Amino acid sequence: MVGLNIRKTDGGKNFIIETELSSGHLEEALDFLRDYYLLPQPKLFKDVSRTSKMNRKGLNYTASNVQEGWEVRIEIQAGNPFQVNATPLTAPPDFDISHQVDLLEEELFIAIQAFEDAIRQATLYFAWVEGDDILPEAPPTRRKKASFRIFGSNMIIVYLLFFGINIVLFILLETFLAIIAILAVQLMIVLSSDRILLRTSDWIITPENPRVHILEYQLPLAEFQKFQEKFDKDIIIKMKDEIYQKSLALGLEPTCELGEEVFKEYGFHCQSDLKVSREIDVYSIVKEAARKFNISMPQVALSNTMIPNAAATGPSPNRGLVLITTGLLVQLEEDEILSVVGHEMGHLSGRDPIILFSLISAEFLLRFTILFPLVVISPLVYLIVALGFIFFVAKFFETRADLLSAMKIGQPQVLASALRKIGYQRLHAERISPTRIPSWLNFDPHPPIYFRIDRLEGMKTPVKVKNPLFKSAQDVINGFKRALGL
């Protein structure tokens, strides 16, 4: 999992980039950076060379811009974590070289994350929850994807799905009865959203079984393809069960070496330097977040998919559910997981599902009363404007959840690091886009990720805000105005 830890020096910066890469892939990461990031951009990078000092491989290069007149020397030492030194060589007197160094740092982070993402495509993941069923790792089903989008955090989409149902009910019932029926059904879904999302999970995390154990085997692509061809889902479940019976069932850790023994029984061999094992006490992480927010401990569920995600829902702070994927546990460090859970706790403590239900219900009532003449004139235009407004206001609540996590958990930069890992592809697209306006106007309750990261990294701890929602709404509006050039 790529993460940043930064120390600035005079005119430069030393930082580390943590990864989930096994030792066998560290040198390959340097080759990837050289061949796919540096050499294809000769106008930006020069003097690219591989180094070797005290058995540690490295990569050096100079980043420069002739027109702006600056040069920065970058020195990377492969390891876990990567050690990086950025030293400015030349810069005009009034040029903000530190900002340019920050941009080079983020670009390097994104490039390493891209390599790590490629390795994940050829990685075998085995996850267990103590005392629970043995399940295969798999991409999320359509039902799980829909549940995350519908019932996760703010539940806007669940209301939008009622647009078609609205039409049917208005056909079958009188206008007044149809409105009452629609609002009643929506409210019932909000009040039972935690139970609905719980059904999409694979495991329940409890005080008795609080930990998740994960083994990773980062195979060469050819070996990974052979593994997929040779072993089907049933055999993989048998492998997982045998590892479980020889470890967790006996009170032992499911080590990489034990996994290797089981693999050998099935005629499969993994290189020793391509293995990683992890143990995460998920229950304690969520409990700590609930303590910091001073709310009741929510139910905790785990979805066994490698897509990094988290969601929270529930009718009140005292009856909530937090759902986490194993992919999130793989990609993030424990302090980052805590900050992400803090974001979800922000939704629960702020009663966001109920508030957004009230907002959309108000629009629904206005649509068939005061605003009905506008709907009749141009229903499509009205719908686009109404949805755009709702999604824009929803950004206030997502931004408040970030702020509440920063205030209660106290680690805004750590949450920024987690967002950078999870959304690095979107971040890269937003950074290089000629305009950022579309990222603000799309039908997404989340603000642009560059805005969320920059905002969090600009916070000084402890973060103290009297009215988090008002402050967040103000920040969103100002961020949108800056995107417009105002």
Disulfide bonds with the S-S distance in Angstrom:
none
